[in-house]
Amino acid sequence: MSKGIELLGDNRPLILITEIAGLLHDLGKLDNNCFEMHNERIRTEFELDDEKIDAIPRNEIPDMIFSVFRNAKLVFDDKVDTKLINILCEGKTDPTLCSPIFFHHYYKEKYKPRNLFERIIANADSQDSGEDRGATEEESLYICGDCGTRFFSKGKPKKCMNCGSENIKNLFYVSTSFGYEEKLDEKIKSNLEEMGVKDRTESRKRLYKDFEESLRNIVENERFKTHKNAWKRFREEVYELVSKYFPLSLAETRRPANDINLFDHSYMTASVAKTVLSRMVIDGNFRNEVKTMNKYKFKLLVIGYRGYEFLTNVNRLADFIGRTEILSEIRDKVRNIV
């Protein structure tokens, strides 16, 4: 086994923690108000701030979720490179699983990342957002809940410009890559019914409860933690939760970037951050270079296969459908291995 592969294996917990942090960084957008005020919402929810904003009450958040998100230092495997952890800490705050949720934006002092670990997530987030977003409209679409007047505004208006009502709601549309739009609430209605929740905010509550079970294993269950694939299993459980709930919301509500759902953006942010951390593991020089980077460059790893030949070498439609599913499973397994 090459030295690089061995190092990646020894530092797997730290790499997977970085990926999980990327997956969860925009958790505040899983809400009825989507993108709007998501930083304020999630920081108020976990009592870092005290904003006058709709947030899930403290008594409706499982104690373990609140504790781990706020305070818990997750235990790393003994093989993990302690020098690397110190670099990520920068002698300040120890990196934890959930701190990037609260510290990954640069536009306000209290949101700024406090160490290199949080900066990697913040930069990955900014890099993917910039590529997804491009030039967006500065104004969002709102509707008056009383008279039905629709109008655009840069921020949520206090009153309707037509009737003066304060019952103002944001209208969210989700778009295809070809520009066809439909109301987000209508698009996800069947998904919400299948999950047994009434809206996106309710789905965030459900995610907290589901996530608590995974956290309980990795925080309290010694047998689980010492299993050689514990962190991989934990990552898979978090990924399943995120892929289930995050498509209900949008990463960006302003046109034309409203074709990117929250899962798409979170998955890409996690992939970028994990790749950066992996290079830090195997490249000592990069550990110094990354400290001053705010945008990352990559080479592509391409894995090819003769999928077209595999799909077309059949005579029946049922066989074609079956082979399509087999290819999908193969792609998922390759993606997980990488």
Disulfide bonds with the S-S distance in Angstrom:
none
